[in-house]
């Protein structure tokens, strides 16, 4: 009986100790990962790495650019300068020989940060280099070459002037100066008009170094680990170039030589 009582007492004491044992600490919860969002509608300045033109490009050709100004979100640089942007020429049209301008449509497809993090989207051109002769139709996203009416008029006028000069020289030798000048001017103007009709207007060109502005069509979300650029190596700009080129009219005809 005594042994039984002692055993019972020990059992109660052990149970009490176990009950008073502190509970095991709960597993530590992971700290929330910081998120950074570049909002829809953000404008990102870009610079052309390659050159494209309505003269030699085709729908589906790629366009390569890089960012030239840091984009911030939440007080941190999310898209640093030197990030790559890839785009596509979706449609184009060469300028006509009598009327019509060169037209090009560009869509931006992806962004790659210096550390390799990539985001896909479908963005459009929102602004064009102020030095460029091309015109941007924001409503349609169309890059259009300038017209060349003044150049056509100048071509006809120069040809008429050259014809008049040559006609005057020929008229002096034959004793009909005025008649020779008039005939020469008419012939020169006709030749100049033929040249205009057989040449295309200025091409639409995005040359290396041309600056554009891209507007995002959706928000881009990144966490703090995706915008860590501490291990990204510095590099020189790949888009250094002359920028927009003067618009020129393409002519496949040789210059007319006037016999004297």
C-alpha positions as CSV (number, residue, x, y, z in Angstrom):
1,X,0.0,0.0,0.0
2,X,2.8,2.4,0.9
3,X,4.7,1.7,-2.4
4,X,1.5,2.2,-4.3
5,X,1.0,5.6,-2.7
6,X,4.6,6.7,-3.5
7,X,4.2,5.6,-7.1
8,X,1.0,7.6,-7.4
9,X,2.6,10.7,-5.9
10,X,5.5,10.5,-8.3
11,X,3.2,10.2,-11.3
12,X,1.2,13.2,-10.2
13,X,4.5,15.2,-9.7
14,X,5.8,14.3,-13.2
15,X,2.5,15.3,-14.8
16,X,2.5,18.6,-13.0
17,X,6.1,19.3,-14.2
18,X,5.2,18.5,-17.8
19,X,2.2,20.7,-17.6
20,X,4.3,23.6,-16.4
21,X,7.0,23.2,-19.1
22,X,7.1,26.2,-21.4
23,X,5.6,25.7,-24.9
24,X,8.1,25.4,-27.8
25,X,8.6,28.8,-29.5
26,X,6.6,29.2,-32.7
27,X,8.5,29.2,-35.9
28,X,9.6,32.7,-37.0
29,X,7.5,34.1,-39.8
30,X,9.4,35.2,-42.9
31,X,9.6,39.0,-43.4
32,X,7.5,40.2,-46.3
33,X,9.4,40.9,-49.6
34,X,9.3,44.5,-50.7
35,X,7.5,45.1,-54.0
36,X,8.2,47.9,-56.4
37,X,5.8,48.9,-59.2
38,X,6.4,51.0,-62.3
39,X,3.0,52.3,-63.1
40,X,1.1,51.9,-66.3
41,X,1.5,55.0,-68.4
42,X,5.1,55.6,-67.3
43,X,7.2,57.2,-70.0
44,X,10.7,55.6,-70.5
45,X,13.3,57.5,-72.6
46,X,15.2,55.3,-75.0
47,X,18.0,55.5,-77.6
48,X,18.3,53.5,-80.8
49,X,21.1,50.9,-80.9
50,X,20.6,49.9,-84.5
51,X,19.2,51.8,-87.5
52,X,16.1,51.1,-89.5
53,X,14.5,52.7,-92.5
54,X,11.5,52.2,-94.7
55,X,14.0,51.7,-97.6
56,X,15.4,48.4,-96.4
57,X,13.3,47.2,-93.4
58,X,10.4,44.7,-93.5
59,X,7.5,44.0,-91.1
60,X,8.8,41.7,-88.4
61,X,12.3,43.2,-88.3
62,X,13.7,43.8,-84.8
63,X,14.5,47.1,-83.2
64,X,17.0,47.4,-80.4
65,X,17.2,50.2,-77.9
66,X,18.5,51.0,-74.4
67,X,17.2,53.2,-71.6
68,X,19.0,56.5,-71.1
69,X,17.4,57.8,-67.8
70,X,16.7,56.0,-64.5
71,X,13.1,55.1,-63.7
72,X,12.3,55.1,-59.9
73,X,9.5,53.4,-57.8
74,X,9.2,53.5,-54.1
75,X,12.4,55.7,-53.8
76,X,14.6,53.1,-55.6
77,X,15.9,52.9,-59.1
78,X,14.0,50.1,-60.7
79,X,14.9,50.6,-64.4
80,X,18.5,51.9,-64.6
81,X,20.1,53.5,-67.6
82,X,21.6,50.9,-69.9
83,X,18.6,48.5,-69.6
84,X,17.8,46.8,-73.0
85,X,14.5,47.2,-74.8
86,X,13.6,45.1,-77.8
87,X,10.9,46.0,-80.3
88,X,9.4,45.0,-83.6
89,X,8.4,46.8,-86.8
90,X,4.8,45.8,-87.3
91,X,4.1,47.6,-90.5
92,X,5.7,50.0,-93.0
93,X,5.2,51.7,-96.3
94,X,7.7,53.3,-98.6
95,X,7.1,56.9,-99.9
96,X,5.5,57.2,-103.3
97,X,7.0,58.6,-106.4
98,X,4.3,61.2,-106.9
99,X,2.7,61.5,-103.5
100,X,2.6,59.7,-100.1
101,X,5.1,59.6,-97.3
102,X,7.2,56.8,-95.8
103,X,5.5,55.2,-92.8
104,X,6.7,52.9,-90.0
105,X,5.0,51.4,-87.0
106,X,7.1,50.2,-84.0
107,X,5.9,48.1,-81.1
108,X,8.1,47.6,-77.9
109,X,8.0,44.0,-76.7
110,X,10.4,43.4,-73.7
111,X,12.7,45.0,-71.1
112,X,15.9,43.4,-69.8
113,X,17.5,44.9,-66.8
114,X,21.4,44.9,-66.4
115,X,21.1,41.9,-64.0
116,X,19.2,39.8,-66.6
117,X,15.7,40.2,-65.1
118,X,13.2,40.5,-68.0
119,X,9.6,41.7,-68.4
120,X,7.4,41.3,-71.5
121,X,4.8,43.9,-72.5
122,X,3.3,45.6,-75.5
123,X,4.3,49.3,-75.4
124,X,4.2,52.1,-78.1
125,X,6.1,55.2,-79.1
126,X,4.9,58.3,-77.3
127,X,7.5,60.9,-78.4
128,X,10.2,61.2,-81.1
129,X,13.6,63.0,-81.1
130,X,13.1,66.7,-81.6
131,X,16.0,66.7,-84.1
132,X,14.3,64.3,-86.4
133,X,12.5,65.4,-89.5
134,X,10.0,62.5,-89.1
135,X,6.6,63.1,-87.7
136,X,4.9,60.9,-85.0
137,X,1.1,60.4,-85.1
138,X,0.4,59.5,-81.5
139,X,-3.1,58.4,-82.1
140,X,-2.0,55.7,-84.5
141,X,1.6,55.2,-83.3
142,X,2.8,56.0,-86.9
143,X,6.2,57.4,-87.6
144,X,6.0,59.3,-90.9
145,X,8.7,60.9,-93.1
146,X,8.4,64.5,-94.1
147,X,7.0,65.7,-97.4
148,X,9.1,67.0,-100.2
149,X,7.0,69.5,-102.1
150,X,9.4,72.3,-101.7
151,X,12.2,70.0,-102.9
152,X,10.3,69.0,-105.9
153,X,9.6,72.6,-106.8
154,X,13.2,73.5,-106.4
155,X,14.2,70.5,-108.6
156,X,11.9,71.7,-111.4
157,X,13.1,75.3,-111.0
158,X,16.8,74.5,-111.0
159,X,16.3,72.4,-114.2
160,X,14.4,75.2,-115.9
161,X,17.1,77.7,-114.9
162,X,19.8,75.5,-116.3
163,X,17.8,75.0,-119.5
164,X,17.3,78.7,-119.9
165,X,21.0,79.4,-119.5
166,X,21.9,76.7,-122.1
167,X,19.2,77.9,-124.4
168,X,20.4,81.5,-124.2
169,X,23.9,80.4,-125.2
170,X,22.6,78.4,-128.1
171,X,20.3,81.4,-129.1
172,X,23.2,83.8,-129.2
173,X,25.0,81.7,-131.7
174,X,21.9,81.5,-133.9
175,X,20.8,85.1,-133.4
176,X,17.6,84.2,-131.4
177,X,18.6,84.8,-127.8
178,X,15.0,85.1,-126.4
179,X,13.7,82.1,-128.2
180,X,16.6,80.0,-127.2
181,X,16.2,80.9,-123.5
182,X,12.4,80.2,-123.6
183,X,12.8,76.9,-125.3
184,X,15.7,75.9,-123.0
185,X,13.6,76.8,-119.9
186,X,10.7,74.8,-121.1
187,X,12.9,71.8,-121.8
188,X,14.6,72.1,-118.5
189,X,11.4,72.3,-116.6
190,X,10.0,69.2,-118.4
191,X,13.2,67.3,-117.6
192,X,13.0,68.4,-113.9
193,X,9.3,67.3,-113.7
194,X,10.2,63.9,-115.2
195,X,12.9,63.5,-112.5
196,X,10.4,64.3,-109.8
197,X,7.9,61.8,-111.1
198,X,10.5,59.0,-111.2
199,X,12.0,59.6,-107.7
200,X,10.5,58.6,-104.3
201,X,10.0,61.0,-101.5
202,X,12.1,61.0,-98.3
203,X,12.3,57.7,-96.4
204,X,11.3,57.4,-92.7
205,X,14.5,56.6,-90.8
206,X,15.3,55.8,-87.2
207,X,19.1,56.0,-87.1
208,X,21.4,54.8,-84.3
209,X,21.4,57.4,-81.5
210,X,17.9,58.7,-82.2
211,X,16.0,59.1,-79.0
212,X,12.4,57.9,-78.5
213,X,10.0,57.8,-75.6
214,X,8.2,54.6,-74.7
215,X,4.9,54.6,-72.7
216,X,4.1,51.4,-70.8
217,X,0.8,49.8,-71.4
218,X,0.7,47.9,-68.1
219,X,2.4,48.1,-64.6
220,X,5.7,46.3,-64.2
221,X,6.2,44.7,-60.8
222,X,9.5,43.8,-59.3
223,X,10.6,42.5,-55.8
224,X,13.7,43.8,-54.0
225,X,15.9,40.9,-55.2
226,X,15.1,41.6,-58.9
227,X,16.3,45.2,-58.7
228,X,19.6,44.4,-57.0
229,X,22.3,45.7,-59.4
230,X,25.3,45.4,-57.1
231,X,26.8,42.6,-59.1
232,X,26.0,44.1,-62.5
233,X,29.1,45.2,-64.4
234,X,29.3,48.7,-65.7
235,X,29.4,49.1,-69.5
236,X,29.6,51.8,-72.1
237,X,26.5,52.9,-74.0
238,X,25.8,50.8,-77.1
239,X,23.6,53.5,-78.7
240,X,26.2,56.2,-79.2
241,X,25.6,57.5,-82.8
242,X,24.9,60.6,-84.9
243,X,21.2,60.6,-84.1
244,X,18.6,61.6,-86.7
245,X,19.9,61.9,-90.3
246,X,18.8,64.7,-92.6
247,X,15.9,63.6,-94.7
248,X,16.9,63.0,-98.3
249,X,14.9,62.1,-101.4
250,X,15.9,58.8,-103.0
251,X,16.7,59.1,-106.7
252,X,17.5,56.3,-109.0
253,X,17.9,58.5,-112.1
254,X,21.3,59.9,-113.1
255,X,21.8,63.6,-113.2
256,X,20.8,65.0,-116.6
257,X,23.7,66.5,-118.6
258,X,22.9,69.3,-120.9
259,X,24.8,69.5,-124.2
260,X,26.4,72.8,-125.0
